[in-house]
Amino acid sequence: MSAAQKVQQHPMYIQAQGQASYYHAQLDKELAKYPILVQLEQRTQVPKTYTVIGGAALLVLLHLINPLAAFISNLVGWGLPAYLSFKAIETPSPQDDIQWLTYWVVFGFFNFLESFALRIVLYYLPWYFAFKTVFILWLQLPAFKGARTIYLSLLKPVLLNGRASVVATSTTDAANAALHE
């Protein structure tokens, strides 16, 4: 019996192989919900799970090449959401519209903040773009509802408070103008 056969018959190897098969089947089942991946699988004869895992590995590799990290991070933040926003516009359901409008508001706010502090953040956090990409994925994926969480806990209170102060200021200005007439 060769060393490779001994390893393949080891209980831990068999258990790991079973777990990998289970997760592969779960991922395949989840990815079957996306028609574009099913079509890609039919055209290329490459399982959609391998395509997605390979794409994720490529993104990780490109993040390791530092000059490409910003571009890849922004592409992840724009590419899929732009496509899914287009699809949401074409559907009659308002739920997907709400998700992608919320995503774009949060993503835009995040990019606005980033424009002020990018040099400082890059100095203190060398893997910033990798963290940013994970954060953007958390915002995007409907399972996590990250954009909704950030919007409801951070942006909405700030925007409502700002709107209340604008309304109060305009009401006070109108009252003062009425007093002076």
N, C-alpha and C positions, 0 to 999 in steps of 0.2 A: 504494500500500500504506500503510495507516494505521500509526501508532506501535504500537498494540496488536497488530496482526498481526506487526509486526517483532519485538516482544518474544516473542510466542508461537512464532515460528520460530527464535529464538535457541537454539543448542545447550545452553547452561546451563539455560534454561527447560525445554527438552524433557527434559534429564537430571533436573532437580528434579521435574518432573511424574512421571517414571517411578519415581523413588525414593518419592515420596508415594503413588503407586498401590501399590507393593510393600508399604510399611508399612501402608497401609490394609487390604490383603488379609490381611496377617499378623495384624493386630489383629482383623479380622473373624473369622478362623479361630479365634483364641484365645477371643474372646468368645462364639463359638457353643457353647462348652462349658457355658455358664450358661443353663439353661432360662428363667429369669426374664427375661433380656435378649432371648432369642428371642421369647418371648411379647409383650414390650413392643414389639419391632420389628413383629410381626404386627399388633398392635392399633393402633399409631400410624402405621405406614408410614414411620417415621423410622429410618434405618439405625442399628443398635446402636453402631457406631463413633462416629457423630455424637453419640449420646446420652451415651456415656461421655466423649468428649472435651469435650462441652459441660458435663457435670457436673464434670469436673476443672477446667475454666476457671472455672466458677461458684465452686468451692471456693477457687481462687486469688484471685478477686475478693473473696470474703467475708473472706479473710484480710487483704486490704488495708484493709478497714474494721475498724479495731482493736477496737472494742467487741464485735464478733461473733467475733473470732478464737478466743477461749477456748471458746465454745459450739461452733463448727464443729469445732475440734480434738477436743473431747470426743465430739461426735457421730460423727466418723470413727472414734474409738477404741472406740465402743460399738455403733453401729448395725449395720454389716455383721458384726462378730464375733458379736453377739447372734443375728442371723438364722442365720449359719452354725453357731453352737453348737447352736441348736435343731435344725437339719437333721442335725448330727452325732449328737445324742442319738437321733434317729429311725432312724439307720442301724445295721446290725449290726457294721460294721467298727470296730475300736478305734483305727485310725490317725488318723482325723479327731478322735476324742475326745481323743487324746493331744495333737494339735496345738492344739486350742482350750483344753484345760485348761492347757497350758503358756503359751499366750498370756495367759489371764486371770491366772495367777500373776505373770507378768512385768509385765503392764499394771497390776495392783493394786499391786505393789511400786513401780513407777515413779510412780504417782499418790500413794502414801504418801510417798515421798521429795519429790515436788513440793510437797506440802502444807506442808512445813517451809521450803523455800527459794524459793518462787515469787516473792516480792517482790524478793529479791536478784537472782535470775536475770533477771527482767523489767527490772531497772535496768541490768544490764550487757549484756543481749542483747535488743535491741528486736524482732527477728523470731523470738522464742522459739516462739510458737505455730505458725508456719510450719515451723520445724525439728521441733517436737514432732509435727506431723501427718505429716511425711515419716518420722520415726522410727517412729511408730505403723504407718504403711503398711509399712515394712520389717519390723516385728514380725509383721504379719498375713499378708503374702503368702507362700504356700507355696513359691514359687520361691526366695525368699531365706532362709527358715527362721530369721528374726531372733529370734523368741521362743525357739526351741530353742537358738540360739547363746548368747543372754544367760543362759538358764537353766543350761546346762551349764558355761559359763565363769565365771559370777559367783554366781548364786543357789544352785546345788546345793552347791558347796564351802562356802559360808557356812552353809547350813542343815545340812549334814552335820557340820561342825565344831561348830556350836551343839548339835546332837543328841548328839555325842560328849561334849561337856563336861557336858551335863545327865545323861547316863548315868553318866559318871565321878563326878559329884557325888552322885548318888543311891546309887551303889555305895559310895562313901566314907562317906556318912551311914549306910548300912546296916551297914557294917563297924564304924564307931564305936559305933553303938547296940548291936551284938552284944558289943563289948568291955566296955561299961559294964554289962551285965546280969550 
